[in-house]
């Protein structure tokens, strides 16, 4: 039974992939459409900057803001000081 399910899943995945490849073939055409006016190409540095550098910088900025504005540490420290245990009560009475 397990082999049947694996075979069925493999056939479904292969069929889906084949259909997607067949349907996307017009996207790979080299002929220009009417009104198509492509701009100048990007250099390697520009491409790396746009698609690698900028996302990394945005990730670091967002992560930095989240870390800087995180209030959960302060709340944990405040609440842990307010816990009454036998040791803290003994220290407070002494």
Secondary structure, 3 states (H helix, E strand, C coil): CHHHHHHHHHHHHHHHHHHHHHHCHHHHCCCCCCCCCCCCCCCHHHHHHHHHHHHHHHHHHHHHHHHHCCCHHHHHHHHHHCCCCHHHHHHHHC
